[in-house]
Amino acid sequence: MEFLGYTRPDGQVGARNIVAIIPTVGCVNAVALNIEKLIKGTRAFTHHQGCLHPPQDTETVTRTLINLGKNPNVAAVLVVGLGCEMVDFDRVVEGIKESGKPVQAVRVHDLGGMLETINKGAQLAADMVLEASKLRRTKQGLDKLRFCTKCGSSDTTSGLSSNLVVGEVCRLMTENGGTFVQGEVCDIMGGEYALKNLCVDPAEGDKIINFVKDLYDRGTAVGADVRGSQMTSGNVAGGLTTLIEKAMGANAKGQNVPIQSALEYGSRPMCAGRHIMATPGHGFENLTGGAASGAQLILFTTGRGAPNGHPCIPTVKLCGNSKTNVTMQSHIDVDVASVIEETETVEQAGKRLYEYAVAVASGTLTKAEILNFDGHMEILIKGPVM
Amino acid sequence: MKKFAKQIVEKDNVATCVADVNAGDEVYVKINGQELAYKANAEIPFGHKIAVKNIKTGEFLYKYGEAIGKATQDIAVGDWVHTHNVVDHYEVV
């Protein structure tokens, strides 16, 4: 098996060929969105961060913006700034340029307002789209693939089918030299020791323990025990008995594949294999973290039907609930209810999902892309917002 | 129609029912190419767990091959396993 992708100057291979419009601060989202509307082939990566953060959050936002620009699905980048934001505009531009791809920049204060910036930015974007459209997909090895994963709108079937099926893909793709990025610290909570035991380096396992402790401490700081909000009465009614059980169902997306490293939010893994990133469960920030890791697509498990995608990476939705597969058919890409119904093994369904994901990496569109249900994203900040 | 429960790995001593089970029903579990039947000792709703091995008080429950909780009373094969006979042993360090 191989896939068809766009080779980038740094050797990464894209599953899509978009010209990204990246605002360095949420204040200029209107500029980015107007250029996206004007110029075919562009995607605006709008968010609401970039200013009035503590330094740690400014660093996270800056790193994430750079790594979004470096994502191989992105052919070229137009960076849009305001001129007074905390995020260092030049650092974002120079950081993305390290990838060798075309990068242009416009700043509203420099150009004298929104209309002038749209005018200039749209012209630059149009030129980059023309050049990007001249690129062609070529045959690529499966070792070039990087998938991230998330579960959303989960139900009982998630931990019994879809998450196990993704776990099988994790095993198969990492055996082929690919890279797999998993996160959702809130879902890891309760299962962090099981993940630590899978780490090839115990120091990386300690980082995963600290990801959970950090979340717990941030909850305590506002008077909340986040263990309680993780294990809901609905979970218990649905049959989940303990937080560990719930966590293990989420962790199953990586099966028992060894873990190479624990990654800060929005950073890129340094080697192939399975990695754990400090992403939240909340979808908008979660998918952005995965996209910043350099993943070409996301394997998104759902039970009740989570429809959202992401502007940078296609989301392959898979579902083990036979009712949802009918009622939310227009949002689900891969039906794995067969695993619940015992008509297909996890291994068989995993192979089927892997093949489908490779087809998506080669250009098959996901439901979220077709429906344009993929326009919104966010970047994680821990605050306080000032 | 046959009622199934999912046992994730062989080490597990519980399986999760994927049908609403009545007391006395046969519940089928497919594991390693084999199909085994267990008689339910109680009503077990969809998504809830049935014991596939005897579990003594203080012993761990295994699902996904991991200890997910501790039995607070003796649990027999076919019993409904949930918060009434299991306690969470998780602590944030």
Interface residues (C-beta under 8 A of the other chain):
Chain A: T156 T157 G159 L160 L164 M189 G190 G191 A194 I209 V212 K213 Y216 R227 V236 G238 G239 L240 T241 T242 L243 I244 E245 M248 G249 N251 A252 N256 I340 E341 E342
Chain B: F4 K6 I8 T16 C17 V18 K30 P45 F46 G47 H48 K49 L61 K63 Y64 G65 E66 A67 I68 G69 V81 H82 T83 V86 V87 D88 H89 Y90 V92 V93
